[in-house]
Amino acid sequence: MKSKNYNQLIISMMHKSILFLFFFPIVTFAQVGINTTAPKAALDVESTNNGVLIPRVQLTSILDNTTIINPNAGPLVTSTLVYNIAPAGIAPNNVIAGFYYWNNSTSRWIAIVATPGWELDGNTAITSPAVPATYGTSTIGATENFMGTTDNNDVTIGTNNIERMRVLSSGNIGIGLATAPAKLSVFRNFASPTLPNTTTNAMVRIGSNNEGLDIGKGGAASNYAAWFQSGYNGAFSDPISFQPLGGNVGIGTTNPSLARFQVDGMTGNTTALFRGNSTTSQGISMVADWPGIYFNSYYNGAIRSMAGSGFTSIINTDQSTGGLVFQTTNVVNPASGTAIASVPVRMTISGAGNVGIGAPAPSNLLHVNSATSGAVRIVDGTQATGRVLTSNATGVGTWQPVAINNIIGDLSATGITINYNTAVYLQTGSSITLPQGRFAVNVNMLMARASLVISPNDSFFWVRSTFSQSPFANPTPSGHIVGSNLISGNHPGTSYYSMLTGTVIIDNPNPSTTYYYVAGNCVFANTTQNITGFGSTYWAENNIIAYRLN
Protein backbone atom coordinates (compact mmCIF):
# COMPACT_ATOMS: atom_id res chain seq x y z
CA MET A 1 0.00 0.00 0.00
CA LYS A 2 2.84 2.33 0.83
CA SER A 3 4.51 1.79 -2.55
CA LYS A 4 1.28 2.54 -4.42
CA ASN A 5 0.75 5.81 -2.60
CA TYR A 6 4.31 6.81 -3.24
CA ASN A 7 4.02 6.26 -6.97
CA GLN A 8 0.84 8.29 -7.15
CA LEU A 9 2.57 11.17 -5.39
CA ILE A 10 5.48 11.11 -7.87
CA ILE A 11 3.12 11.13 -10.86
CA SER A 12 1.14 14.05 -9.41
CA MET A 13 4.28 16.11 -8.90
CA MET A 14 5.44 15.48 -12.50
CA HIS A 15 2.11 16.66 -13.87
CA LYS A 16 2.35 19.84 -11.86
CA SER A 17 5.90 20.42 -13.07
CA ILE A 18 4.90 20.00 -16.74
CA LEU A 19 1.97 22.40 -16.31
CA PHE A 20 4.25 24.90 -14.60
CA LEU A 21 6.76 24.71 -17.44
CA PHE A 22 4.00 25.09 -20.04
CA PHE A 23 2.38 28.14 -18.53
CA PHE A 24 5.61 29.80 -17.41
CA PRO A 25 8.10 28.95 -20.18
CA ILE A 26 9.84 32.30 -19.97
CA VAL A 27 11.10 31.41 -16.57
CA THR A 28 12.88 28.37 -17.89
CA PHE A 29 13.06 28.58 -21.72
CA ALA A 30 13.62 31.36 -24.33
CA GLN A 31 11.17 29.72 -26.87
CA VAL A 32 8.20 27.40 -26.52
CA GLY A 33 7.36 24.81 -29.17
CA ILE A 34 4.16 22.81 -29.40
CA ASN A 35 4.44 19.77 -31.66
CA THR A 36 8.01 20.86 -32.44
CA THR A 37 11.33 20.48 -30.67
CA ALA A 38 12.91 23.38 -32.54
CA PRO A 39 10.62 26.44 -32.05
CA LYS A 40 11.33 29.26 -34.44
CA ALA A 41 9.68 32.00 -32.38
CA ALA A 42 8.81 32.81 -28.81
CA LEU A 43 5.82 30.53 -29.36
CA ASP A 44 5.81 28.10 -32.29
CA VAL A 45 2.70 25.96 -32.75
CA GLU A 46 2.79 23.43 -35.56
CA SER A 47 -0.09 21.28 -36.77
CA THR A 48 -1.37 19.92 -40.06
CA ASN A 49 -5.03 19.64 -39.04
CA ASN A 50 -5.62 22.06 -36.14
CA GLY A 51 -5.58 25.81 -35.60
CA VAL A 52 -5.12 28.29 -32.77
CA LEU A 53 -8.17 29.90 -31.18
CA ILE A 54 -7.86 33.56 -30.26
CA PRO A 55 -10.24 34.84 -27.57
CA ARG A 56 -13.74 35.37 -29.05
CA VAL A 57 -15.50 38.43 -27.66
CA GLN A 58 -18.36 40.82 -28.48
CA LEU A 59 -17.16 44.39 -28.81
CA THR A 60 -19.71 47.24 -28.77
CA SER A 61 -17.65 49.62 -30.96
CA ILE A 62 -14.07 50.34 -31.97
CA LEU A 63 -13.89 52.62 -28.89
CA ASP A 64 -14.94 49.84 -26.47
CA ASN A 65 -12.25 49.73 -23.73
CA THR A 66 -14.23 47.91 -21.02
CA THR A 67 -15.21 44.56 -22.55
CA ILE A 68 -11.56 43.44 -22.73
CA ILE A 69 -9.43 44.09 -19.61
CA ASN A 70 -5.78 43.97 -18.67
CA PRO A 71 -5.44 41.20 -16.05
CA ASN A 72 -2.79 43.30 -14.32
CA ALA A 73 -5.34 46.11 -13.89
CA GLY A 74 -3.49 48.49 -16.20
CA PRO A 75 -4.68 49.95 -19.56
CA LEU A 76 -4.99 47.69 -22.56
CA VAL A 77 -1.66 47.09 -24.23
CA THR A 78 -1.14 47.90 -27.91
CA SER A 79 -1.41 44.74 -30.09
CA THR A 80 -3.90 42.98 -27.76
CA LEU A 81 -5.64 40.64 -30.24
CA VAL A 82 -9.27 39.45 -30.21
CA TYR A 83 -11.86 38.07 -32.61
CA ASN A 84 -15.13 40.04 -32.61
CA ILE A 85 -18.10 37.71 -32.90
CA ALA A 86 -20.76 39.89 -34.61
CA PRO A 87 -21.38 43.42 -35.93
CA ALA A 88 -22.29 46.09 -33.38
CA GLY A 89 -22.33 49.84 -32.90
CA ILE A 90 -23.15 52.81 -35.13
CA ALA A 91 -21.00 54.13 -38.02
CA PRO A 92 -18.37 55.41 -38.12
CA ASN A 93 -17.38 53.63 -34.86
CA ASN A 94 -19.16 50.33 -35.56
CA VAL A 95 -17.45 46.92 -35.57
CA ILE A 96 -18.04 43.88 -37.74
CA ALA A 97 -17.18 40.20 -37.38
CA GLY A 98 -13.44 39.71 -37.62
CA PHE A 99 -10.04 40.18 -35.99
CA TYR A 100 -9.18 43.43 -34.18
CA TYR A 101 -6.09 44.63 -32.37
CA TRP A 102 -5.92 47.44 -29.83
CA ASN A 103 -4.01 50.63 -30.69
CA ASN A 104 -3.30 52.44 -27.46
CA SER A 105 -2.03 55.62 -29.20
CA THR A 106 -5.46 56.20 -30.81
CA SER A 107 -7.48 54.40 -28.10
CA ARG A 108 -9.43 52.25 -30.56
CA TRP A 109 -9.67 48.76 -32.00
CA ILE A 110 -8.16 48.40 -35.47
CA ALA A 111 -9.69 45.88 -37.87
CA ILE A 112 -7.16 43.61 -39.57
CA VAL A 113 -9.57 41.68 -41.81
CA ALA A 114 -12.58 42.47 -44.03
CA THR A 115 -14.09 45.99 -44.09
CA PRO A 116 -13.75 48.86 -43.15
CA GLY A 117 -10.82 48.36 -45.52
CA TRP A 118 -11.62 48.70 -49.27
CA GLU A 119 -12.96 45.52 -50.83
CA LEU A 120 -12.95 44.42 -54.50
CA ASP A 121 -16.64 43.50 -54.30
CA GLY A 122 -17.83 46.82 -52.84
CA ASN A 123 -17.91 48.58 -49.49
CA THR A 124 -20.54 49.77 -47.04
CA ALA A 125 -20.67 52.09 -44.05
CA ILE A 126 -18.26 54.51 -45.71
CA THR A 127 -17.64 57.87 -44.07
CA SER A 128 -17.15 60.58 -46.70
CA PRO A 129 -14.54 63.23 -45.91
CA ALA A 130 -15.96 66.65 -45.12
CA VAL A 131 -16.01 69.19 -47.95
CA PRO A 132 -12.83 71.27 -47.54
CA ALA A 133 -13.07 75.02 -47.08
CA THR A 134 -10.26 75.43 -49.62
CA TYR A 135 -9.89 72.46 -51.95
CA GLY A 136 -6.49 70.79 -51.98
CA THR A 137 -5.41 72.18 -48.61
CA SER A 138 -7.54 70.45 -45.93
CA THR A 139 -6.32 67.22 -44.29
CA ILE A 140 -8.73 64.27 -44.33
CA GLY A 141 -9.93 63.32 -40.84
CA ALA A 142 -8.72 60.19 -39.06
CA THR A 143 -12.20 58.58 -39.12
CA GLU A 144 -12.97 59.55 -42.75
CA ASN A 145 -12.55 56.99 -45.53
CA PHE A 146 -10.57 57.64 -48.69
CA MET A 147 -8.33 55.85 -51.18
CA GLY A 148 -4.82 57.20 -51.41
CA THR A 149 -1.77 57.98 -49.36
CA THR A 150 -1.19 59.77 -46.08
CA ASP A 151 2.35 60.74 -46.99
CA ASN A 152 4.05 62.61 -49.87
CA ASN A 153 3.89 59.75 -52.38
CA ASP A 154 2.07 59.18 -55.69
CA VAL A 155 -0.83 56.77 -56.24
CA THR A 156 -0.31 54.51 -59.24
CA ILE A 157 -2.96 52.45 -61.04
CA GLY A 158 -1.92 49.72 -63.44
CA THR A 159 -3.14 46.75 -65.44
CA ASN A 160 -1.21 43.69 -66.63
CA ASN A 161 1.51 44.76 -64.22
CA ILE A 162 2.04 47.98 -66.24
CA GLU A 163 1.39 51.50 -64.96
CA ARG A 164 -1.61 53.16 -66.69
CA MET A 165 -2.42 56.18 -64.54
CA ARG A 166 -0.73 58.13 -61.79
CA VAL A 167 -2.06 60.64 -59.27
CA LEU A 168 0.92 62.74 -58.25
CA SER A 169 1.33 63.93 -54.68
CA SER A 170 0.91 67.47 -56.09
CA GLY A 171 -2.64 66.57 -57.20
CA ASN A 172 -1.93 66.43 -60.94
CA ILE A 173 -3.20 63.35 -62.77
CA GLY A 174 -1.34 61.73 -65.63
CA ILE A 175 -2.78 59.14 -68.03
CA GLY A 176 -0.06 57.56 -70.15
CA LEU A 177 2.71 59.55 -68.44
CA ALA A 178 4.15 59.70 -64.94
CA THR A 179 5.02 63.43 -64.84
CA ALA A 180 1.73 65.26 -65.42
CA PRO A 181 2.38 69.01 -66.02
CA ALA A 182 -1.32 69.93 -65.71
CA LYS A 183 -4.21 68.96 -63.47
CA LEU A 184 -5.13 66.33 -66.06
CA SER A 185 -2.56 65.27 -68.66
CA VAL A 186 -3.24 62.61 -71.30
CA PHE A 187 -0.39 61.25 -73.41
CA ARG A 188 -0.47 59.28 -76.63
CA ASN A 189 1.77 59.14 -79.65
CA PHE A 190 1.12 61.90 -82.20
CA ALA A 191 -1.28 60.78 -84.94
CA SER A 192 -3.43 62.13 -87.76
CA PRO A 193 -7.19 62.41 -87.23
CA THR A 194 -9.62 59.72 -88.31
CA LEU A 195 -13.40 59.72 -88.21
CA PRO A 196 -14.56 58.33 -84.84
CA ASN A 197 -15.12 54.58 -84.88
CA THR A 198 -14.47 51.67 -82.53
CA THR A 199 -10.77 52.54 -82.91
CA THR A 200 -9.31 56.03 -82.91
CA ASN A 201 -6.06 57.98 -83.18
CA ALA A 202 -7.29 60.47 -80.58
CA MET A 203 -5.84 61.15 -77.17
CA VAL A 204 -9.31 61.87 -75.74
CA ARG A 205 -12.82 60.88 -76.90
CA ILE A 206 -16.06 62.39 -75.64
CA GLY A 207 -18.89 60.19 -76.83
CA SER A 208 -19.70 56.51 -77.24
CA ASN A 209 -17.87 53.43 -78.46
CA ASN A 210 -17.99 54.33 -82.16
CA GLU A 211 -18.93 58.02 -82.30
CA GLY A 212 -18.29 61.31 -80.56
CA LEU A 213 -15.72 64.10 -80.48
CA ASP A 214 -12.09 62.97 -80.79
CA ILE A 215 -9.26 65.29 -79.69
CA GLY A 216 -5.72 64.62 -80.77
CA LYS A 217 -2.29 66.04 -81.55
CA GLY A 218 -0.45 65.72 -84.83
CA GLY A 219 3.23 65.03 -85.23
CA ALA A 220 6.03 66.85 -87.02
CA ALA A 221 4.49 66.18 -90.45
CA SER A 222 1.45 68.26 -89.43
CA ASN A 223 3.48 70.90 -87.58
CA TYR A 224 2.32 69.32 -84.30
CA ALA A 225 -1.16 70.71 -84.86
CA ALA A 226 -3.96 69.90 -82.41
CA TRP A 227 -7.12 68.56 -84.01
CA PHE A 228 -10.80 67.98 -83.32
CA GLN A 229 -12.76 65.39 -85.29
CA SER A 230 -16.48 64.72 -84.82
CA GLY A 231 -18.32 61.87 -86.49
CA TYR A 232 -19.54 58.30 -86.19
CA ASN A 233 -19.10 54.83 -87.65
CA GLY A 234 -15.86 55.87 -89.34
CA ALA A 235 -17.71 57.25 -92.36
CA PHE A 236 -19.72 60.35 -91.42
CA SER A 237 -18.53 63.68 -90.07
CA ASP A 238 -20.64 65.76 -87.68
CA PRO A 239 -20.66 69.58 -87.36
CA ILE A 240 -18.66 71.18 -84.55
CA SER A 241 -20.03 74.24 -82.73
CA PHE A 242 -18.05 76.71 -80.65
CA GLN A 243 -20.00 78.68 -78.02
CA PRO A 244 -23.36 77.72 -79.56
CA LEU A 245 -25.26 79.33 -76.67
CA GLY A 246 -23.35 82.62 -76.85
CA GLY A 247 -19.94 84.02 -75.99
CA ASN A 248 -16.95 85.18 -78.02
CA VAL A 249 -14.41 82.91 -79.70
CA GLY A 250 -10.79 83.99 -80.04
CA ILE A 251 -7.86 82.85 -82.17
CA GLY A 252 -4.50 84.35 -81.34
CA THR A 253 -5.97 85.99 -78.21
CA THR A 254 -6.94 84.88 -74.70
CA ASN A 255 -9.41 87.74 -74.36
CA PRO A 256 -11.79 87.87 -77.36
CA SER A 257 -13.75 90.86 -76.03
CA LEU A 258 -14.11 92.80 -79.30
CA ALA A 259 -16.26 90.49 -81.43
CA ARG A 260 -18.11 87.17 -81.56
CA PHE A 261 -15.18 85.81 -83.58
CA GLN A 262 -11.89 87.60 -83.00
CA VAL A 263 -8.64 86.75 -84.78
CA ASP A 264 -5.51 88.61 -83.67
CA GLY A 265 -2.33 88.60 -85.77
CA MET A 266 1.15 89.92 -85.11
CA THR A 267 2.64 93.15 -86.36
CA GLY A 268 4.74 92.51 -89.43
CA ASN A 269 3.21 89.07 -89.92
CA THR A 270 2.24 88.25 -93.50
CA THR A 271 0.97 84.76 -92.71
CA ALA A 272 -2.68 84.41 -93.71
CA LEU A 273 -5.21 84.49 -90.91
CA PHE A 274 -7.48 82.38 -93.10
CA ARG A 275 -6.93 80.10 -96.08
CA GLY A 276 -9.51 78.14 -98.01
CA ASN A 277 -7.07 75.49 -99.26
CA SER A 278 -4.28 73.47 -97.70
CA THR A 279 -1.70 74.08 -100.43
CA THR A 280 0.58 77.07 -100.69
CA SER A 281 -0.27 77.74 -104.32
CA GLN A 282 -4.05 77.78 -104.34
CA GLY A 283 -7.08 78.64 -102.23
CA ILE A 284 -8.62 81.72 -100.65
CA SER A 285 -6.36 83.76 -98.42
CA MET A 286 -6.98 86.58 -95.97
CA VAL A 287 -4.17 88.53 -94.33
CA ALA A 288 -4.93 91.21 -91.75
CA ASP A 289 -1.97 93.33 -90.67
CA TRP A 290 -0.47 96.75 -91.19
CA PRO A 291 -0.88 98.40 -93.63
CA GLY A 292 -4.21 96.76 -94.50
CA ILE A 293 -6.38 93.73 -95.08
CA TYR A 294 -6.10 91.44 -98.10
CA PHE A 295 -8.50 88.88 -99.57
CA ASN A 296 -7.25 86.92 -102.56
CA SER A 297 -8.07 83.74 -104.43
CA TYR A 298 -5.17 81.87 -106.03
CA TYR A 299 -4.44 78.90 -108.24
CA ASN A 300 -0.83 77.85 -108.85
CA GLY A 301 0.37 81.20 -107.56
CA ALA A 302 -1.96 83.25 -109.78
CA ILE A 303 -5.48 84.57 -109.34
CA ARG A 304 -8.08 81.87 -109.97
CA SER A 305 -11.80 81.75 -110.71
CA MET A 306 -13.82 80.61 -107.75
CA ALA A 307 -15.60 77.29 -108.37
CA GLY A 308 -19.36 77.44 -108.14
CA SER A 309 -19.95 80.94 -109.48
CA GLY A 310 -17.10 81.32 -111.96
CA PHE A 311 -16.08 84.70 -110.56
CA THR A 312 -12.68 85.62 -109.31
CA SER A 313 -12.89 88.15 -106.47
CA ILE A 314 -10.16 90.16 -104.78
CA ILE A 315 -10.43 92.68 -101.97
CA ASN A 316 -7.12 94.42 -101.49
CA THR A 317 -5.77 97.52 -99.84
CA ASP A 318 -3.99 100.18 -101.79
CA GLN A 319 -0.90 100.51 -99.63
CA SER A 320 0.26 103.74 -101.28
CA THR A 321 -2.92 105.72 -100.55
CA GLY A 322 -4.57 103.70 -97.81
CA GLY A 323 -7.60 102.95 -99.97
CA LEU A 324 -9.58 99.78 -100.60
CA VAL A 325 -9.81 98.11 -104.02
CA PHE A 326 -12.45 95.58 -105.18
CA GLN A 327 -11.61 93.45 -108.22
CA THR A 328 -13.71 90.79 -109.98
CA THR A 329 -13.71 88.93 -113.29
CA ASN A 330 -15.76 86.24 -115.01
CA VAL A 331 -13.28 85.71 -117.84
CA VAL A 332 -12.08 82.26 -116.79
CA ASN A 333 -14.11 79.07 -116.65
CA PRO A 334 -13.42 77.64 -113.18
CA ALA A 335 -13.48 74.08 -114.54
CA SER A 336 -10.43 74.77 -116.72
CA GLY A 337 -8.30 76.11 -113.90
CA THR A 338 -6.61 78.52 -116.30
CA ALA A 339 -4.77 81.34 -114.56
CA ILE A 340 -5.17 84.95 -115.73
CA ALA A 341 -2.65 87.75 -115.58
CA SER A 342 -4.79 90.41 -113.88
CA VAL A 343 -8.28 91.15 -112.57
CA PRO A 344 -10.07 94.43 -113.47
CA VAL A 345 -10.71 96.98 -110.73
CA ARG A 346 -14.49 97.37 -110.28
CA MET A 347 -14.71 99.72 -107.30
CA THR A 348 -12.27 101.81 -105.32
CA ILE A 349 -12.57 103.58 -101.99
CA SER A 350 -9.71 106.04 -101.81
CA GLY A 351 -7.87 107.01 -98.69
CA ALA A 352 -9.69 110.38 -98.83
CA GLY A 353 -13.06 108.60 -98.72
CA ASN A 354 -14.03 109.06 -102.38
CA VAL A 355 -15.85 106.10 -103.93
CA GLY A 356 -15.18 105.25 -107.55
CA ILE A 357 -17.19 102.79 -109.66
CA GLY A 358 -15.33 102.18 -112.88
CA ALA A 359 -13.00 104.97 -111.73
CA PRO A 360 -9.79 103.68 -110.07
CA ALA A 361 -8.87 107.24 -108.98
CA PRO A 362 -12.20 108.85 -107.91
CA SER A 363 -12.12 112.66 -107.84
CA ASN A 364 -15.50 113.14 -106.13
CA LEU A 365 -17.26 111.64 -103.16
CA LEU A 366 -19.06 109.39 -105.69
CA HIS A 367 -17.45 109.05 -109.10
CA VAL A 368 -19.15 106.77 -111.65
CA ASN A 369 -17.38 106.21 -114.95
CA SER A 370 -18.96 104.11 -117.71
CA ALA A 371 -18.33 103.71 -121.44
CA THR A 372 -22.05 103.05 -122.02
CA SER A 373 -25.18 105.02 -121.06
CA GLY A 374 -27.41 104.00 -118.19
CA ALA A 375 -24.61 103.57 -115.69
CA VAL A 376 -26.85 104.51 -112.72
CA ARG A 377 -30.16 102.90 -111.82
CA ILE A 378 -32.35 103.97 -108.89
CA VAL A 379 -35.48 101.96 -108.21
CA ASP A 380 -37.45 103.24 -105.20
CA GLY A 381 -41.07 103.03 -106.35
CA THR A 382 -41.22 106.60 -107.69
CA GLN A 383 -39.50 105.71 -110.96
CA ALA A 384 -41.50 106.04 -114.21
CA THR A 385 -40.93 106.94 -117.84
CA GLY A 386 -40.04 110.60 -118.39
CA ARG A 387 -39.45 111.46 -114.73
CA VAL A 388 -36.47 113.38 -113.36
CA LEU A 389 -34.55 112.91 -110.11
CA THR A 390 -35.28 115.72 -107.65
CA SER A 391 -34.37 116.26 -104.02
CA ASN A 392 -35.99 117.81 -100.97
CA ALA A 393 -34.38 120.27 -98.57
CA THR A 394 -32.40 117.48 -96.85
CA GLY A 395 -31.05 116.07 -100.10
CA VAL A 396 -33.31 113.03 -100.36
CA GLY A 397 -33.90 112.35 -104.04
CA THR A 398 -37.00 110.91 -105.70
CA TRP A 399 -38.19 110.52 -109.28
CA GLN A 400 -40.74 113.22 -110.26
CA PRO A 401 -42.54 113.97 -113.55
CA VAL A 402 -41.32 116.86 -115.69
CA ALA A 403 -44.93 117.96 -116.47
CA ILE A 404 -47.03 120.04 -114.05
CA ASN A 405 -48.22 117.96 -111.14
CA ASN A 406 -51.17 119.36 -109.18
CA ILE A 407 -52.86 118.49 -105.92
CA ILE A 408 -56.44 119.65 -105.21
CA GLY A 409 -57.41 120.74 -101.71
CA ASP A 410 -60.50 119.77 -99.70
CA LEU A 411 -63.19 122.51 -99.39
CA SER A 412 -65.63 122.82 -96.53
CA ALA A 413 -69.28 122.06 -97.23
CA THR A 414 -70.53 125.12 -95.36
CA GLY A 415 -67.54 127.42 -94.96
CA ILE A 416 -67.57 130.12 -92.30
CA THR A 417 -69.06 133.55 -91.61
CA ILE A 418 -66.49 136.31 -91.24
CA ASN A 419 -67.71 139.26 -89.20
CA TYR A 420 -66.64 142.71 -90.36
CA ASN A 421 -64.64 143.25 -87.16
CA THR A 422 -62.83 139.81 -87.01
CA ALA A 423 -59.28 140.53 -85.80
CA VAL A 424 -57.92 136.94 -85.71
CA TYR A 425 -57.66 134.04 -88.12
CA LEU A 426 -60.56 131.58 -88.21
CA GLN A 427 -60.61 127.95 -89.40
CA THR A 428 -62.53 127.79 -92.69
CA GLY A 429 -62.82 124.01 -92.59
CA SER A 430 -60.88 123.72 -95.87
CA SER A 431 -57.37 122.25 -96.19
CA ILE A 432 -54.81 120.69 -98.51
CA THR A 433 -52.43 117.76 -97.83
CA LEU A 434 -49.04 117.94 -99.52
CA PRO A 435 -46.29 115.35 -99.88
CA GLN A 436 -42.68 116.22 -99.34
CA GLY A 437 -41.48 118.91 -101.74
CA ARG A 438 -41.88 122.52 -102.84
CA PHE A 439 -45.32 123.67 -104.09
CA ALA A 440 -47.07 126.80 -105.39
CA VAL A 441 -50.53 126.82 -103.77
CA ASN A 442 -53.19 128.90 -105.61
CA VAL A 443 -56.38 130.04 -103.84
CA ASN A 444 -59.61 131.42 -105.36
CA MET A 445 -62.43 132.29 -102.96
CA LEU A 446 -65.65 134.20 -103.74
CA MET A 447 -66.75 136.79 -101.16
CA ALA A 448 -70.42 137.77 -100.76
CA ARG A 449 -72.22 139.89 -98.14
CA ALA A 450 -74.86 138.26 -96.00
CA SER A 451 -78.28 137.76 -97.67
CA LEU A 452 -76.63 138.77 -100.96
CA VAL A 453 -77.26 142.46 -100.38
CA ILE A 454 -75.31 145.22 -102.06
CA SER A 455 -72.62 146.69 -99.94
CA PRO A 456 -72.78 150.41 -99.03
CA ASN A 457 -71.32 152.52 -101.82
CA ASP A 458 -68.73 154.12 -99.59
CA SER A 459 -67.58 150.92 -97.76
CA PHE A 460 -64.81 148.35 -98.07
CA PHE A 461 -64.24 144.92 -96.39
CA TRP A 462 -60.59 143.63 -96.57
CA VAL A 463 -60.06 139.92 -95.72
CA ARG A 464 -56.66 138.25 -95.23
CA SER A 465 -56.11 134.46 -95.53
CA THR A 466 -53.20 131.98 -95.24
CA PHE A 467 -52.34 128.33 -94.41
CA SER A 468 -51.61 126.99 -90.90
CA GLN A 469 -50.38 123.62 -89.59
CA SER A 470 -52.72 123.98 -86.61
CA PRO A 471 -56.36 122.76 -86.81
CA PHE A 472 -57.31 124.62 -83.61
CA ALA A 473 -58.59 128.09 -82.73
CA ASN A 474 -56.40 131.18 -83.20
CA PRO A 475 -54.08 129.52 -85.72
CA THR A 476 -50.88 131.14 -86.98
CA PRO A 477 -49.33 130.97 -90.47
CA SER A 478 -47.21 127.87 -91.21
CA GLY A 479 -43.45 128.18 -91.00
CA HIS A 480 -43.16 126.12 -94.21
CA ILE A 481 -44.42 129.07 -96.27
CA VAL A 482 -41.63 130.70 -98.26
CA GLY A 483 -41.89 134.48 -98.72
CA SER A 484 -45.24 136.25 -98.15
CA ASN A 485 -47.79 134.10 -96.30
CA LEU A 486 -50.90 136.18 -97.19
CA ILE A 487 -53.61 135.74 -99.84
CA SER A 488 -55.94 138.75 -99.46
CA GLY A 489 -58.98 140.25 -101.13
CA ASN A 490 -61.44 143.20 -100.84
CA HIS A 491 -65.23 143.35 -101.01
CA PRO A 492 -65.80 146.97 -102.20
CA GLY A 493 -68.86 149.18 -101.88
CA THR A 494 -71.87 148.93 -104.21
CA SER A 495 -71.12 145.22 -104.94
CA TYR A 496 -72.77 141.86 -104.55
CA TYR A 497 -69.56 139.81 -105.06
CA SER A 498 -65.81 140.04 -105.21
CA MET A 499 -62.89 137.53 -105.49
CA LEU A 500 -60.01 136.73 -103.09
CA THR A 501 -57.20 135.21 -105.12
CA GLY A 502 -53.45 134.62 -104.78
CA THR A 503 -50.57 132.17 -104.39
CA VAL A 504 -48.18 131.16 -101.59
CA ILE A 505 -45.07 128.93 -101.82
CA ILE A 506 -44.97 125.98 -99.38
CA ASP A 507 -41.78 123.93 -98.94
CA ASN A 508 -42.86 120.79 -97.05
CA PRO A 509 -39.87 118.92 -95.47
CA ASN A 510 -42.00 116.06 -94.18
CA PRO A 511 -43.29 112.95 -95.99
CA SER A 512 -46.86 114.32 -95.66
CA THR A 513 -48.33 117.47 -94.03
CA THR A 514 -51.89 118.84 -93.89
CA TYR A 515 -52.16 122.64 -94.20
CA TYR A 516 -55.39 124.25 -92.93
CA TYR A 517 -56.86 127.24 -94.82
CA VAL A 518 -57.60 130.11 -92.37
CA ALA A 519 -59.05 133.60 -92.90
CA GLY A 520 -59.79 136.80 -90.93
CA ASN A 521 -57.61 139.61 -89.64
CA CYS A 522 -60.07 142.02 -91.33
CA VAL A 523 -59.93 145.76 -92.11
CA PHE A 524 -63.30 147.56 -92.83
CA ALA A 525 -64.94 150.92 -93.27
CA ASN A 526 -68.59 152.11 -93.24
CA THR A 527 -70.06 148.61 -92.88
CA THR A 528 -71.44 146.24 -90.27
CA GLN A 529 -72.20 143.45 -92.71
CA ASN A 530 -70.66 139.94 -92.69
CA ILE A 531 -69.22 137.66 -95.39
CA THR A 532 -70.95 134.26 -95.42
CA GLY A 533 -70.11 130.82 -96.81
CA PHE A 534 -66.44 131.72 -97.16
CA GLY A 535 -64.24 128.78 -98.19
CA SER A 536 -67.17 126.47 -98.96
CA THR A 537 -68.23 124.35 -101.90
CA TYR A 538 -71.34 126.56 -102.28
CA TRP A 539 -69.56 128.87 -104.69
CA ALA A 540 -68.36 127.18 -107.89
CA GLU A 541 -65.47 129.65 -108.18
CA ASN A 542 -63.85 128.37 -104.95
CA ASN A 543 -60.76 126.15 -105.21
CA ILE A 544 -57.36 125.37 -103.65
CA ILE A 545 -54.81 123.87 -106.05
CA ALA A 546 -51.07 123.15 -105.45
CA TYR A 547 -48.47 122.77 -108.24
CA ARG A 548 -45.12 121.09 -107.62
CA LEU A 549 -42.10 123.24 -108.33
CA ASN A 550 -39.35 121.02 -109.82
Summary of the structure (lengths in Angstrom):
residues: 550
radius of gyration: 54.7
end to end distance: 168.1
largest distance: 196.8
contacts: 1432
relative contact order: 0.05
helix: 6%
strand: 39%
